[in-house]
């Protein structure tokens, strides 16, 4: 298994280089450093000197992909692409446009993001699976039919409605929690509880329906009939047999998102004013701060690949038949 | 094939004839926006597909199952209404101005209007100065007004159009009620007339006595759930007939910051949502189908490359990829202002490019499913037999593999629609959605969001955007479910849900 994981990690390198090339093309070829300098410096009549100075300060004065004037290996390394993109491999994110270290920002903002994302994920998963099992328990009854209709209705509602509606109802009308903001320590609880609740409610519709179809497929298998035939109660059948056997398809969808929890939720954090990575990303997009966007793209890709590897490992944990030796 | 050729001919004639008719018959200058062309192309494809399905028994059967699904049919009725509104909003032209230019040619207004704009002219033209609540007669904010006796006072001024016909404002509630009841009665009567005529036609076709037909309908014994269709139609007709006369006298859903009618904005947003939901899929399909099937069928290095490309694209958080694409597009558009004659054209190009970007970033999910399916199919006996007969790869794909994965493509198409409509709102909120001048659910929500803090709250624009979006997405989801159940209940294709990442 160790050999397998090492190989998977090596496979990740070309993918990450591809990601970097893609973002590089998007950010530097269409929008050249000259354009960026003009936008950052603001005024229309900026001199070429000012642009050159801006570029030199930020290291954009080198050739894009290939340095003709340099020697040997420096032909590749003394370029904007290598300086700006390949450094990400060492998790050296450089500085944002306002001069602050992106790496430091990511480390400090990770906490609030995780404080919301992890409880939302765990409680949400438990609630969704319980609801899905309930629907399957009452299959072919009106409860199941209307439950599914309710799920479809809930997934047809925009996430933004849940957030705005929740903020209005709980924060403004009932004054139970502050509408937005964040504080560290124990005080964080009153700030994160509403985003977590809204995150759970917003996810119920689509996920419950999805897990229901997975469980429905298992419920008609022979081993379920055997379990019932030997006299097990329906709840025991559900939780001990169906749930366990449905684990593989569930894990496929679930494990891959776990590492991405670090990145936080864009909308929730932005609406609730939580200083996490999600709101950091949104601010960067709106301010067109490419250094930050590039760093977040890279981080997202790494976490996605970690998620894929974790998914494979999790298969071996729930299903002993799976062996990672391909 | 002859019928198909006739159909193509008719479509071509329509494509040439409609603008000519508009120009010479109504004296307007037709404007073909890019998205209009694509929307009508999609309509042509849909008509062609429907015509094709009619003669293919294996496709006919699953569509009949769709027609027998109660939620599916109700949703279809609602969707048809949305599509008709969207299509009416996809015929653009410029109205002629009075007088002629020096060389005797007609002069046209700069403003690009659609058929829908003309149909709902009262809604479009009667704008107030600023916010007003639904059905209000007075503005939402106090203004300094001069009283008849020369004094100056701060009060809520009467609206220019909302309830302007009322001599006494106290009559408003009664007036609204009477108008609504009259509308409801008229709507019910129209509905009843249509339903009776349709039931009569059904009975004639089945050779049943009318009474037996009604009984069967009431008990839900018909194959197609007509009762559900009738009830959905009743709901929609009542809504339309109640709102229409009221909209002539009041602002039924209020007005926004610049005094524009919110109902008008909501109607205009439908087209944007439909375009994003459908044109994106049109962009995505060639990538997904070609690359997915090629990877699964040819295997080897083709498979490696395709897998590499989609894993790379997949690994980038979708919102960031879309944002990067849109920011670059914005830079490009800003650099080339000379491309666009009118603001409508600029907004339209941005909408089209947004669809392109969404398409390029969202084909990976479907491609992966199609790759797996092609892998599975290429091992089956009939493909092996085709190989043994010396049939070439490209022909095997078009004759044997493509028809057998079309159901997956169709399901992906209908399931992606609602995801994309919801995603538009999120992207517009982040600032990487449609052009701010294009009316969409996203821009409506974005504009209204900042007014939440006002006291009393300006809630109507938000509520209208969310309600219309909910109706559209719910109908699309229910219909997609019916299609999926009919074609392949086991399949689950998650579009790269932009919503899931956010």
Contacts between the chains, C-beta under 8 A, distances in Angstrom:
chain1	res1	chain2	res2	distance
A	14	B	308	6.9
A	15	B	308	7.0
A	15	B	311	5.6
A	15	B	312	5.2
A	15	B	315	6.0
A	16	B	315	7.9
A	18	B	308	6.9
A	18	B	309	7.9
A	18	B	312	4.1
A	19	B	312	5.7
A	19	B	315	6.1
A	19	B	316	5.8
A	22	B	312	6.9
A	22	B	313	7.9
A	22	B	316	7.4
A	23	B	316	7.7
A	23	B	324	6.4
A	26	B	324	4.6
A	26	B	325	6.7
A	26	B	328	5.4
A	27	B	324	6.8
A	27	B	328	7.6
A	30	B	328	4.3
A	30	B	331	6.2
A	30	B	332	6.6
A	31	B	327	7.5
A	31	B	328	6.1
A	31	B	331	4.9
A	35	B	331	6.6
A	149	B	71	7.3
A	152	B	474	7.0
A	152	B	477	5.1
A	152	B	478	6.2
A	152	B	481	6.6
A	153	B	474	6.1
A	155	B	477	6.7
A	156	B	418	6.7
A	156	B	470	5.7
A	156	B	473	4.2
A	156	B	474	4.0
A	156	B	477	5.2
A	157	B	466	7.6
A	157	B	470	5.8
A	157	B	473	7.9
A	158	B	422	5.5
A	158	B	425	5.4
A	158	B	426	7.7
A	158	B	441	7.9
A	158	B	445	7.8
A	158	B	466	6.3
A	158	B	469	5.9
A	158	B	470	7.5
A	158	B	473	7.9
A	159	B	422	7.5
A	159	B	426	6.8
A	159	B	499	5.8
A	159	B	502	6.5
A	160	B	425	6.1
A	160	B	426	6.8
A	160	B	429	6.5
A	160	B	445	6.1
A	160	B	466	7.9
A	161	B	466	4.7
A	161	B	470	7.7
A	164	B	449	6.9
A	164	B	452	6.9
A	164	B	462	6.7
A	167	B	452	7.9
A	168	B	452	7.0
A	168	B	457	7.9
A	210	B	492	6.9
A	213	B	492	6.7
A	217	B	490	7.4
A	253	B	494	7.8
A	257	B	500	7.9
A	260	B	317	7.4
A	260	B	501	7.7
A	263	B	317	6.7
A	265	B	502	6.2
A	266	B	319	6.0
A	266	B	430	6.8
A	266	B	501	7.4
A	266	B	502	4.6
A	267	B	426	6.4
A	267	B	429	7.2
A	267	B	502	4.6
A	270	B	430	8.0
A	281	B	319	7.9
A	281	B	320	6.9
A	282	B	430	5.8
A	285	B	320	7.7
A	285	B	323	4.6
A	285	B	327	7.3
A	285	B	430	6.0
A	285	B	431	6.6
A	285	B	432	6.4
A	286	B	430	7.3
A	286	B	431	5.0
A	288	B	327	6.0
A	293	B	320	6.3
A	293	B	323	7.0
A	293	B	324	6.5
A	296	B	317	7.3
A	296	B	320	6.0
A	297	B	316	5.4
A	297	B	317	6.9
A	297	B	320	5.0
A	297	B	321	7.5
A	297	B	324	7.3
A	300	B	315	7.3
A	300	B	316	6.2
A	300	B	317	3.9
A	300	B	320	6.4
A	301	B	312	8.0
A	301	B	315	4.0
A	301	B	316	5.7
A	304	B	314	7.0
A	304	B	315	4.2
A	304	B	316	8.0
A	304	B	317	7.8
A	305	B	315	6.0
